[in-house]
Amino acid sequence: MKTQTVARRRALVLGASMAGLLTARVLSEHFDQVTILERDTVTAEPQSRKGQPQTRHLHGLLASGLQMLAHYFPDLPDALTENGAIVGDMAEKMHWHSYGGFRQRFHMGLKGATMSRPLLESLVRQRTLARPNITLRDNTAVKGLVTTTDRSKVVGVEVESRGASTHNETISADLVVDATGRGSRTPQWLTELGYAAPAESEVKVDVGYATRLYRRDPSDPLGQDWILSTPEAPRESRFGGIFPIESDRWIISIGGWAGDHAPTDEEGFLAFAHSLPNPDIYRIISQAEPLSKIIAYKFPASLRRHYEQLERFPQGLLVLGDAISSFNPTYGQGMSSAILQAAALDKILAQKSVAPELLARTFFKAAAAVVDTPWQLSVGEDFRFPQTTGPKPAGVDLINRYVAAVHRATRFDPEVGRAFLKVMNLLEPPTSLMTPGMMWRVWKANRANRQESRRVTEERAAQVAV
Ligand SMILES: Cc1cc2nc3c(=O)[nH]c(=O)nc-3n(C[C@H](O)[C@H](O)[C@H](O)COP(=O)(O)OP(=O)(O)OC[C@H]3O[C@@H](n4cnc5c(N)ncnc54)[C@H](O)[C@@H]3O)c2cc1C
């Protein structure tokens, strides 16, 4: 029998995407029964759903996310590999052109994964639903919160169940967690109940993706690599990624910041890929067989909702994942942030003494601490573009000048590459790049970079003279 101050009979999780599944997994340790409510129809096989259109685009899983998933589902890395995902050392696998050249590759043992997003989610879902106290109700759209008459506590939700007949119903719970993504209606529900909605930080980036699947020849020398091109901003604004995924396929997403989006017609798509500084992206797709149409996705702005700043919040309700913070996707952080937030909730609930009236405050503070690093990294990089608008962190221009030097240094010094990858994978804070020892290495590597550039310029001049 569990003893606790928060009643822990039934928990409801709204949304069955990555944040919802991990939240349900975590709650199953602390509640007798966990029910996930999902608006879409969920099939057993990997499939993108209407409620998560982004899952048709390039998704990589950072090391922090993979490590935490493996903590909750120890057989997941093997299951990924068995199903054709590429799980490997990011420092070795990434063939990454950035800031004028390729970052150095070396052994580091820092594992990430590439696969289609639906494959990852289906394997996580299978394992989540294998737990005896978790059930998933799909075709169930949450319409609103149910509270006590004084509105101090959420005690359930109103849903519309769609099946042979559509009907409305109330489901009661001791805890409701909103993991319905960026479109979460909690801010609106809060104001309807007489609470303040959270303040929002919105950073407009006008990023566009264009994505296509191609057949992959695994014997291609680059057939197991994660091939990336990221811009030297603001001089360049285009990115591209082509990742090996299951069933011998490539998934490619190309696009850019500030409205520099790739066209979705054949010729325009290829020309855009050709314009990227990493030539391998175009080389591969110009020779491979296309397996899908080219589809587009527009991401206008990163959005952070500051639940941690609210003075009043009803008991029995939490918000998690993209519903708290949705980042510019080009940095690949969203799933890992959601997974790390769920893990933070696990830690809090494991302290049996947490009082019900303090749960939300404690969780939102912990979730904000998780979100701080990916937000700082993505927003910082986005402000390299003069077109980016929104709350600009103090000192970001100065930091960006240094981080640009770090990017360049990763082409010459594996130690800088190692430190950079740890930060990028949300395993170390950005301040770890700013120790005196690291700054010295960055300075030395940039001196090597300048010498190389000078040598190349002189060689070119000599060739012209001849
Ligand atoms: C183009 C793109 C590329 C990305 N690439 C990466 C990447 O490489 N790596 C990475 O880590 N992240 C990436 N992300 C981010 C990642 O997709 C999300 O962070 C991740 O899906 C977690 O989101 P979530 O579960 O909070 O919400 P979502 O994935 O948005 O899921 C919300 C769920 O709630 C359901 N729902 C909504 N409303 C209701 C309702 N009223 N009732 C019941 N159910 C409801 C929806 O149907 C959906 O299933 C990318 C995002 C985009 C846009």
The ligand as an ORCA input file, in Angstrom:
! r2SCAN-3c Opt
* xyz 0 1
  C       9.837     19.742    -37.973
  C      10.197     19.248    -36.593
  C      11.330     18.458    -36.421
  C      11.695     18.041    -35.141
  N      12.845     17.326    -34.985
  C      13.201     16.906    -33.745
  C      14.405     16.155    -33.562
  O      15.194     15.921    -34.482
  N      14.693     15.725    -32.301
  C      13.875     16.008    -31.237
  O      14.179     15.591    -30.116
  N      12.740     16.724    -31.393
  C      12.382     17.177    -32.607
  N      11.225     17.895    -32.757
  C      10.379     18.168    -31.568
  C       9.527     16.947    -31.204
  O       8.745     16.531    -32.307
  C       8.625     17.261    -29.991
  O       9.365     17.964    -29.037
  C       8.107     15.988    -29.371
  O       7.171     15.404    -30.235
  C       7.450     16.152    -27.984
  O       6.248     16.723    -28.139
  P       4.985     16.423    -27.213
  O       4.797     14.985    -26.950
  O       5.078     17.367    -26.070
  O       3.813     16.967    -28.157
  P       3.327     16.458    -29.575
  O       4.311     15.571    -30.220
  O       2.880     17.673    -30.311
  O       2.060     15.563    -29.215
  C       0.861     16.052    -28.675
  C      -0.141     14.902    -28.648
  O      -1.328     15.346    -27.997
  C      -2.467     14.958    -28.761
  N      -3.546     15.920    -28.464
  C      -3.590     17.233    -28.780
  N      -4.714     17.796    -28.306
  C      -5.401     16.824    -27.665
  C      -6.641     16.793    -26.954
  N      -7.390     17.889    -26.815
  N      -7.047     15.614    -26.419
  C      -6.277     14.479    -26.543
  N      -5.106     14.463    -27.205
  C      -4.661     15.621    -27.762
  C      -1.965     15.021    -30.194
  O      -2.781     14.248    -31.063
  C      -0.558     14.441    -30.042
  O      -0.568     13.045    -30.079
  C      10.876     18.375    -34.020
  C       9.744     19.165    -34.196
  C       9.428     19.630    -35.455
  C       8.260     20.555    -35.594
*
